């Protein structure tokens, strides 16, 4: 993955001149004053780990699997949020780990954690490096150093139980690898988030990821039927039945914990037969309110496609639902909805049910073109962000979720906050995940870069976080908490909720070495 941007460097492209001109005329975007730093210009702190610690870590995983060269350190610095990328483009490698450790087994993970606990070394579990909420930046205060625990060597499909439709897989598997291995058995996870090409299964579980086909396949945490977790205190082996009333479900303690409570070393996941048919199509609604009403009716009546998305008027006009065709003329006013169907003989009947509901609520069928265009470009948006950053625009995403009755209030609160803090930005939104009781809202924001673009966005982010919790939304539907949402998350769950999380961490990680500063707010930040 590109160290200062997203994905494959070969796929990065400059914005066409007409788009640059439009950005300047509409938003006042100007080219950045200085050029982006080259790889060799990244400023790294000296390695803080003692020779003794490095020797002990080599003894656990082998000398070849403990790296502290510049290449390894830079590529394990931070995640892929816009502030992360802006800092890397400025040559700021101050958050780089001191070393990258690559264990090859659950036992080696346990031994690495024991070594780091003994020497007060912070450990950041690292999968695909795709966090966009500051989830890969550990606090150094009080620690003798920081290591990135890269799980890339834990990349096997361990077993397939076809009778139970469960597959045991290791956390370092990237999503495309996992799908390829399952395809050999005629199976799929059906988990396709925008980070699909680079994210790992362990990262999906640790952040409670939700894929673009969640309406049909469910969220990733719905797929986890069991897991093995390494902690500084020992091993947790969770999940032995499809459902249980044996007390609170401890899997839920680890899911979404972002490496702060333990390191997932194995996942037992629900799988599905690979679909025989895939159909994607488009609908147009007069307004975001009308389209939202249609989505609500579909999900509440059980006529739910595998993929169900709705762009608001601005996102539809810009064409962001088709990132590979950004700037192309939009076919009329209104809001674009994408419906996708993956399955078998039931697909035609489900399409008819969806069509009856959508058309009855004012939807206009647009045929397969918009759906196929969306499917073709579904992983392209992060590359567009890189192009916009290079052109002098600050662009970032944020997401939330709420109940249907509160969704309009939440939508307006986020938009008003962004306009108040950024002047006159371009704010786009879509619904990408739906439930009987509510839905997610996913915003994309574009504005001209200020002299301090990191500070510019951090101020806007603080404001919008406050707006979300005040308006009754959750601070994150699928990106996680990390550091960026930590204070707002504390407000969302309350002081007692924070105490519970801190108590769990203290019990599983008494030295506090696991991803310190992520997820759990420090004592002083809780009112």
N, C-alpha and C positions, 0 to 999 in steps of 0.2 A: 504494500500500500504506500502511496505517496506520503512522504514524511511531513510535508507542510500543507497537505490538502487531502482530497478524498480519492481512494481507489487507484485505478490503473493510470499512471502518468500519461500513457499513450492516448487515453480518452479525453484528456483535458483539451479544451479548445477556447480560443479567444472569442469574445462576443463580436458579432457582426457590427460593422460601423453604424448601420441604421439603428440598432438597439442601443449602442453607446450614445448616439445623438439623442434618442428618445429619453434615456435616463438623465442626460444632462438637462434637457428641456423641461421634463416633468418634475424631477427630484433635485436638480442641481448637482448631480454627480460629476466629479472631476477626477482625472487620473491621480493616483496616489503621488505624493511628493517624492518619495524615494522608491528604489527598486526593492523587491523582496530578497531576503538573504539567500545565498546559496548554501548547500548542505555543509560545506567546509567552513562556513562563517558562523555557524551556530555556537553560541557561547555556553559552555558547560562548566558546572562547578567541579572542583577536584573530587575524586573518589574518596568518600569518607570512611568506607569500611576498612577495618584493620586487616593486615595480612593473616592474622589468626582466623578471623571470620571467613575470609575467602578460602583459606585452606580447608576449614571444616566443611564449607558448602561444597567444595570440590570433592571432598571425601564422601559426601552423600550422593551427589548426582553425576560425578565424573567431571574431570577437568574441562572437557569439551562443552559441557553444558552449564558452565558459569562464565558469562561474558561481561566484560566491562569496557569494551572498545567503544569508540564514539558512535559507530553505526548502530550497535545494539541499543545504546543508551538513548540516542536521539529517537529511534523508532519506537521506543517504549515511553516516550514523554507525553503525558497528558492524553486526551482523547481527541474528538473531532467536533467539538462545539466551535462556533465562530470565534470566541475569545481565544480558545486553544490555538486555532489556525492563525489568527492575527499575531499572537505571540511568537509562534514558530516562524512566520513570515518575517518578523522583525529580528530573528536570530536569537530569541530568548529561550535558552534551554535550561533555565534555572530550576525547573521542577524535575529534571531528569533523575531516574534512579541511579544509584551507585553501581548496581550490577543487575544483570538479567539472569535468572536461574530457571532452568528448564528441567523439571522433574519428569521421570518416566513411569511412575507408578504411584498408587495411593500411599504406599509405605514411604516412598521418597518424599512425598508432600508432607507427611507427618514428621519425618526427620528434619526437613528444612524448617518447618514451623518450630520444632523443639530447639534447633540451633539458634534461630532468630530470637526466640523468646529468651534464651539464656544470655544472649548478648545485647538485648534491647535494640533489635533491628526491626524496623517497620516493614511489612510485607503487603504489596499491592497485587492481588490476583489479576492476571492479565489474559484476556481471551483474544478478541479481534481488535481491541483498541478503539471501538466505535462509540464509546460513551459521549454523550453531548450535554452532560450535566455536571462535569467536574468530578466524575466518579473514579478517576485514575490518578488523582493528585493527593498523595498522603501528606499529612502534617509531619514535619521533621522534628518539631520541638520535643525534647526529652528522649530522642532516639539517637542511637549511634550510627544510623544510616538507613537507607531505604533500598529494598530490592523489589524488582518486578518479578513476580512468579508467573512465568509464561507457561501455559498448559498445552502448548502446541504438540508436545510428544504424546499426550494422552488423547489419541485420535483414532480409536478403534470402534468398530461395530462389534460389540462383545458377543451378543446373542440375539436371536429373534425367536420369540414364542408366538408362532403363527396362530395357534389355537386361542390364545388369550389376546392376540393383537397388541403385544408389548415388545418393544425392542430395548435392549440395554446398550447404551452408547456412552462413550467417554466425552468429557466436556470440551476438550480441545478441538473437536471436529468442527470445521466451518460448515455453515449451512449447506452450501453446494455439495461438499463432500458427503455429508449425511444423506442428502437426497439421492445422490448417485449410488451410495451403498444400499440404501433401502430399495431403490428402483430395481436392483438385482433380485430382490425378493417380491417384486410387484407391489411395493408399499410406498407410502409417503407420510411425512409429518404434516404437510400442508401449512407450514409456517414460513411465510414469505414477507418479512418486514422490509422496509427500504434499505436496511443494512445487510440484507440477505447475502450478498456476494462476499462479505468479509467477516461478519459476526459469527460467534461460536455458540454451540448449544449451552455451554456453561454460562455464557453471558446472557443468553435469552432467559435462563432460569433465574440468575442473580438479579436481573432487572425487571422481571415480570413482563417480558416483551409481548407485544401483540402484533400479529402479522396482518398483511393487507387482506388476507382471506379469512379473517377471524370470524366473520358472520357464519361461515360454513364449518370451519375446522376448530374454532375456539381459540382462546389465548394460549400462550405457551404454558402458563402455570396450570391450565386445565389439562394439559397433556402429561404432566409429571405425576406418575403413579408411585414412584419411589426414587430414592437417591442415597448415595453414600457421601459423607462429608467429613473432611479432615479438619480438626480444630486443634489449638494448642493444648487442649485438655484430653484429646483422644478422638475416637471415631464415632460418628452418628450414622446409623443405618436405618433409614426411614421408609415406611411404606411396604406393607406385606399383604395387602388386600385391596380390591377395587374401591371399597368404602369401609369405614370403621367408626364405631362409637366409643372406641377406647380412648376417651379423653380428648383434649384439644389436639389438633393435627399439627405435629411439630414440623412437617414439611413446610407449612406456611410461615414458620419462623425463618427458614432459610431462603425460601422464595422471596425475592425482592430485597434481600439483605446486602446485596452489592459487595460481597466479600468481607463484610465487617464482622460477621459471626463465624465464618468457616469457609473452607475451600471445597467446592463441589468436585468430586473426583469420579463420580459415575452417576448416570441418569437412567432411570427406567421409564420409558415414554410410550404413551398410547400412540399407535400408528393406525393408518387407514389404507385400504386398497388404493393403489394409484388410479386416478380417474381415467375412464376411457374417452370421455368427451370434455372439451373445454370450449365454452362460448362466452364472449364478452361483447356487450352492446351498450349503447348510450340512450339516455332519455333527457329531455329538456323540460324544466319546470319554470313557471313564470317568475318565481322569487325563491329566496332561500327559505322563507317561512313555508311556502307551499311544498317545496321539495322535502323539507324536514317533516312536514305532516305526512307525506307519502311514505317516507322511510319508517316513521313511527307506526303507521298502519300496517306496513308489510311485516315488520318484525313482531308486532303484537298479534297479528293474525296467523303467524307461522309460515308466511310465504317469503322465506328468506333466501336470497341467492348466496352463493359462496362468498362473493365479493359485493359489497354495497357501499358506495361512496357518493357524496354530494358536494360539489364546489359552490361557493357563494358567487354572487354576481361579479365581484372583482376578479376572483381566481379564474372564473369562466372566461371573462373578457380577455385577460392576459394570456390565457392558454396554459396555465401552470399544471393543469391536469394532464397535459401532454408535454412534459419537459423537453423532449427531443424536438418539439415543434414550437418552442417558445416564440412568441411574437407573431405567429401565423394568425390571419384574420379569424375571429370567432364567428361561427354560423348563427348570427342572431343574438338577441338579448336573452336574459334569463340565467338559469343555473343548470349546469351539466351534472347529471347523475350517471355513474357507471355501475352496471350490474354484470356480474360474472358468475358463470355456472360451471361447476366441476363435478362430474359424477358419471352416472350410467343411464339406464333407461328412464330414470325419473326426471331427467333434465327437460324434455319437451313439456311435460305437464307443469313443472314448476315455472317455466318461462311463461306459460299461458296464465297461470295464477298471478304472477307478478305484473304481467301486461294488463290484466283486468283491473287490478288495484291502481296501478300507476296511471293508466289512461282515465280511469274513473275520477281521479283526483287532479286532472288537468295536465298530466304528463304527455309529452309528444315524443313518439318513438323516433330515434335518429338512426336506427340500423346498427350494424356491427362496427362501422368505421371508428367512432369515438372509443369504443371499448377496446378494439384491437390496437388502436394508437396508444391508449393508456397502458395496455399490457406490454407493448413493445418498449415503452419508455419508463416503465415503473421504477427502475433503479437509477434513473438519470439525474434526478433533481440535485443530489449533492455535487455532481460535476458542475451544474449550472451555478451553484453557490460559489465554487472556486473561481469561475469566470467573472462573476459579479464582484467578488472581493478584489480580484486583480484589476478590475476596471475602476475601482474607487467607491464601490457601494458597500455598505454594511448590510448583510443579509443574514437572518437567523430564523429559526423555527422555535415554536413553543406549543405545548399542548395541555389540554385539561379535559375534564368530563363532568357531566352533571345530569340530573334528572330531566326528562323531557319538559316538564312544566317550568323548569328554571333555565333551560338552555338559551332562550332569547336574552334574558337578563345577563347571563354569563358571557354570551357573545358580545353584547354591547359594552360590557364592563371592560373586557380585554381591549377592544378596539379603542375605546375612549382613553384608556390608560396609555396605550402606545402613541396615540396622537398627541396626548398631553406632554409626554416625555420626549418625543422625537420630532415634534413640529408637524410636518406634513408627510409622513411616510406612506408607502404603499403597503396596505395591510390586506392580506388574502386569507381565506379560511376554507376548510372543508371538514365535513363529517366523514370519518374513515372507519369507525367501529360503532356498531349499534347493538342495543340490548332492548329487552322488553320495557325496561324502566328508564332508559336514557341513552346517551350517546357521547362520543368524544368530539372535541373541537380541536383542530390542528391548524395553527396559524403560521403563515410565512410573512416576514416583515422585511421590507427593503427601504433603505434610506441612504442619503449621502453620508460618506464617512466624515466624521469630525476630525480635528487634529489629534484627538486621543480616542480612537475608535473603540478600544477595549473599555475605557471608562464610560464612553457614550452608551454602549450596550449594557454594561453592568448597572448603570443608573436606571435605564429603561426596564431591565429585568427585575430589579427590586420593586419598581412601581407596579409592574404587571403581576408579580407574585402576590403583592398585597391586594390587588384588585381581584384576583382569582379567589383567594380565601375569603375576602369580604363578600364576594358575590355568591358564595356557597359552592364553588367548584372544588375539585381535588387538584392539588398542586401538580400531579402527574398522572396521566392515564397509562403510559407505557415507556416513558424515557427514564424513569427512576428518580431518585432523590439526589444522590451524589453530594456535592458541596453546594451547588447552586440553589437547590431547593430546601436545604437543611433547616433554615430558620422558619420558612413558611410551613414546612412539614411539621415542625414542632408546634406551631400554632394550630394546624389542622387536627393533630391528635391530642393536643393538650398536655399540660405538665405531667399528669399521671401517665399518659401514654409514653412520653419521653422517658420517664423513670423506669417503666417496664422494659423498654428497649435497652436502656443502659444496664439494667439488671441482667438481662439475657447476655449482653456483651461481656459484662464483668464475670459471669459464670463460665462462658465458653472461652473467653479470651482475657484472662485476668491481667495480663501485661499490656493489653490494649495495642498489640502489634499489628492487628489485621486492619488494613486500610484506615488508619486513624484520621479522624476528621470528616469521614464520609458517613452519611446517613444519620448518625446519632449526634445531636447538638451538644456542645459543651455545656457544662453546668451554668456558666455565666450568661449564656445566651437565652436561657429559659426564664421567663418572667415568673 
